Amino acid sequence: MLSRSDLAALTGISRSAITEITQNLLDMGLLQEFPVIQEKQGRGRPAVSLRFSASHGYFIGVSVTDTPSLVILADMQGNVVGECEIPPSDAPQKLATTIRQAMNDLLRRTGVPRSRLLSIGIAVTGVVDENNGVCRYSAALNWRDVPIAELVKKATGAEAYVGNDANAVAIGEKLFGRARDLRHFSSLILGGNIGCAHYIEGNLYRGYDGGAGEIGHVTLDVNGPRCRCGKNGCLDMYAGGTAMLGLAKAAGLDCQTVHDLEGLATVGNAKAMSILRNGGQALGLAVASLIQINNPKCVLFADVEGFGKGIFQATTRQVIENNILPRFLASTEIVFHQVERSFLARAAASVAAQQYLRTGIVSRVNGSTLQKS
């Protein structure tokens, strides 16, 4: 929650303009006012904080993968109010139809009126043209130049937006998660593969043509194992959950998840310990380089795969700390957090929420003049 004075200071917009804008948003029902509880009453009127009205509108979020996925319904504050599972599908038109069915089911079960659904957010692993709503390439889905946003819009009748999954996670952390107060941070997905995105000066950094953040394809060993991208020795081949489970299987270990792998390491299995340590070392070295290049205030690791607080996490943290300059060690916060199953779908919903905040609100606030103070 922020006061009008806070908003003026953050945006550089005059207090009078902020008052006019927020009044319009209050009239729309988008914002709510909350009095600030003060320990000691000072002179003048008590401060009033503003926050989004949760029930003003809702967003559908779906993270498209080659495994069963969650579709969620989130409110304006990022709270998940309903969820359902959909089967995997690499056929875009079939997927769009499935999303429509899931949308109707969620609205029916939650009692949210169709008129309150603002838009749909879709997160996809791969190269995404977010401006045109097209997935240019996804190895996981075997997609090339798929206009998925338009297909979903036609199927559902709702505005739809698509984003790279790592970018979606960063947006979700900024809007509703642990990075709300951060202007400089990097977020990483610890999943079957390693995803990464960066916020710089309060804005998502997309790079020249939207490809920034591909840390999973940083080359660590030119003679290493072949990655599905076609290069050898990518970070994904050492630190991704899929690759580590493949190494475990090749070593004859009986484990279905990385949590199982960590369990074997806990009881002293040398092969499991070696796989996890090598993966953590690879990730730590890559992130150490990232820190020294971008100088983020915080690096957020979202543990989607289920590593937990085991050897992999401990090794990653230790290698980062041992391979960055002391000045970065003192100023960079390293945060690992295990996430709920709805995390990626909620991140997808945040892509839709961000678009609404950028375009939908501005178009509805009439007569407001944004003047620098």
N, C-alpha and C positions, 0 to 999 in steps of 0.2 A: 504494500500500500504506500502511496506517495501523496503528499500535500500539493496544493497548487504552487506553493513557493518552491518545493522540490522540483516540480516539473519545469518551472521557469528557469531554475538554475541548471538543470540537466540539458534542456533544449536550446537555451539562449533566446527563447521567445518571450516577449514582454508579458508581465503579469496580467495586464488587461486583456491581451489576446488569449492567454491561457484560460482566464475566467470565462471569456466568451465561448471558447471551444468546449471546455468542460461542461458548461451549462447546456450546450446543444447535445452533448453526449449523455448528460443526465436526463434531458428531455426524451431522448431516444430510448432510455432504459438500459443503455450499455454500461453506465457507471453507477455506483452507489457511494453515498457519503457515510463516513464513520468518524465520530468524534474521537480525538486522541485523548486518552486518559493521562492527565498530568499529575505528578506527585504534589507539585506546589502550583497553585493558581497564580499566574502572573497577570500583568496588565493586558488589556485588549481582549479580543475574542479568542477563544481556544482554537487550536489548529484542527482542521478537518482533513482526514485522509480519504483518498479515492481508490476504489478498486473495481474491477470488472464485476458486473452482475452475472453470476454463474448461469442463470437460466435465460439470459438474453438470447443466446443462440447456441447451436451445437454443431459439432464437426464429426464426420466419419473418418476414421483412420485405418489404413490397411497396409501392412508391410508384406510385399509380395516376395515369396521365396519358393524354392523347389520342394518345400515340406509343408504340411498343414499350417495355416496362418491364422492369427487372430484378426478379427475386425472389431473395432471398438467405437463406441459413441462417447465423445468427451464434451464437457461443457466449456464455457468461456474462461474458466479458471484452470482448465486442463485436467479436471477430475474425470475419471472413467466412470460413466453411469451405466454402461451396458457393454457386453462383449459376446461374441460367438466365434466359432471356428469354421473356416472354410477349407476345402481340400486343395492340394496343390494343382496348378494348371499352367502349362506353358502355352496354351492357346489363348491369345489376348481377348478375343470376342467372348469365349466361354467364361473367362475370368470376369469380364465386365458384367455379364449376366449374373454370375455368382455374387458379385458385390451388390448388385441391385437387390437380390433376394435377401442378402444379409442385412442391408440397409432397412428394408421393409420389416424384417423380423425384429431388428433392434428398436425401431421406432414403435412398433406395436407393443413389444414387451415392456418398454420403459414409459410408454404413454406420452412421449414427446411428439408434439404436432409436427407434421411434415413442413409446415411453414417456418418452424424454428430451426430446421436444418439449413445451415448456411453454405456448406460446401464439403467436399470430400478430398482428403489428402492421401496420396499413394507414395510409398517409399519403395524404391527398387535398387537392388545391388547392380552397379554397372555405370556406364556412361549415360548421363541424362541431360537432354536439352530442356532445362526447366522453363525457359521462356516460351517454348513452343509445345510443351507438354509431351515430348517424345523421348522414349528410351532408345538411344542410338545403338547401344550394344550392352547386352547382359549375357555373360558366359553361363551363369547359373540357370538362366531361363531360356537360353538359346534364342534371344530376341535381337533383331536388328531393325532399327528405324520403325519402331512400333508407336503409333500415336495413342498411347494408352489413356491419356487424359481425355481426349475427344471421344474415345470408345466408351469410357465410363460415363461421361456426360450424356451421351446419346442413350445409354442404357438406363440411367437413373433419373435424368432430368435435372440433376444438380450440377453446379459448377465443380470441376475436378482439377486438381493440381498434382503434378508428379515431381518428386525430388530424389536425388541420390540418397541412399539410406544413411550414410555417414553424415551428410549435410542435415538430414532430417533430425538425427539425434542431437546435433549441435544446436539446431533451432529449438528443439524441445527443451534442452538444458537451459537455454537462454530465456525462453518464455515462461517455462513452468518448473524448471528443475533447479539444479545446484549452481547454475551460472547466472542467475538473475541479476546479481550485483557485479558481475565481471564484465569488463570491456575487452580484455585480452585473455583468451584461453584456447586450448586445444582439447578436443574430445575424441576418444578412441573407443571403438566397439571391439570387445574381445569376444569373438564368435567363432564360427567355422572358419572365417577369414578375418583379417584385421582391417577395420575401416577407420578413417580419420578425417577430421574437419577442423577448421580454425576460425575463431572470431578475432578480428583485429580492429581496434578502435570502435568496438561496439557493433561491427558489421561482419556478416559471414563473408569470408574470403573465398571466392570461387575460382580465382585464377583467370587467365586470358580467355579461355573458352569453356570454363566450367569444370576443368579437370583437377583442380587443386586438391591435395589431401591424400593422394594415392600411396600412402605409406606402405600398404601391403605389398606393393610391387617395387619397393626399394631393393636393389640387388645387393645381397650380402656376400655372395660367392658365385663368381661367373662359372665355376665348375660344379655348382650345386644342382640339386634335382630340378627337373623341368616343371615350370609352373603352367597352369592352364592358359596364362596370358601369352605363352610362347617363349618367355625368357627363362633363364636358369637362375636358381638361387635366390628367388624372391623371399621377402620376409614371411609371406603367407605360408611358404613351404617349411618353415621352422616353428613359427609361433601361432599359426592358425589352428583352431581346434580340430578341423578335419584332417590336416596334415599330421598332427601329433597322434591322433587315433589311428591313422594309417601306419605310422611308425610303430605304434604299440602292437598292432595286429601283426606286422612283419616280425616283431620281436617275440611273438607267441604269447602276448599278454591277453588275458581275458577281461576286457573292459569295453563297455558300450558308450561311455561318456567320459569327458575329461575329469569329472568328479570321481569316477571309478579309478582313473589313472592316478589322481592325487591320493586316493585311498590306498592304492598299492604302494605309493611312495612313502606314505605315512608309516607303513609297517616294514619299511626297509627294503623294498624291491629296488635293486640297483638299476635295472633297465628303465623302470618308470621314473626314477629320480633323474637319470641321465636325460631322458626325453624332455622332462619338464624344465630342467636346468638349462639345457641347450635352447629351448624355446624362449625361456625368460631372458637369457643372455642376448639372444637375437633381438627381441623386442626392446630390451633396455638400451642396447646400443643405438637402435634406430631412433628411439624417443630422445635419447641424449643429444643426438645430432639435431633433431627437431627443436629442442629447447634452445640450443645455441644459435640456431638460425632464426627462429621466430620470437624468442624471448617471451613466452606466455607467462601470465601471472599464475595460471593453474593448468594442470593437465588432468583431465577427468577420464578415468577408465571405467567404462560401463561393461560389467562382466555379464554378458548374455549367455555365455557357454556354460558357466557354473564351475569355474576354477576354484572359487572360494579363497580363503586366506591360507594357501598352502605354499609349496615350493615355487610354483610358477610366479605367483605374485611377489613373494619375498625376493626371488632372484631378480625379477624385473626391476624392483625398487632399488636393490643394492647396486645393480649394474648402472642404472641411471645416475645414482648419487656418486658412483666412483668414476664416472666419465663425463661430468660436466664441470665447468670452471667453478671455483668457490663462490663467485658472485652470483651465479645462477642457482647454486645450491641453496643459498640463503634466501633468495627471492621467489623461488618457484615452489608452489604447493603441488604435491602429488596425491591424488585422491582416487582410490579404488572403491567402487560400490557395486554390490550385486543387485541386479535389477529384477523386477517382476516380469512375468511372461508377457504382460501387455505393454512393456516398455517400447518396443519397436513400433507397434501399431499406434501408440500414443504419440510417438515422435512423428509418424506420418500425419496424424491429425494436426500436429503443430505446424506443418507445412501449409495446410489449409487455413489455419488460424492466422498465421503470419500474413498470408495474402489478403485475408479479410481486413486485418488491422491496417495494412498498407493502402489498400484500394477501396474496399467496401465502405469503410468509415469515412474516408476523405470525400468520397463522392456524395455522402449523405449529410455532411456537415456544410450547410449552405450559409454564405454570408460571413464566414470567419476569415479575418485577414491575419495572416501570419507575418508579423513584423518583428524584426530583431530589435531587442531592447538596446 
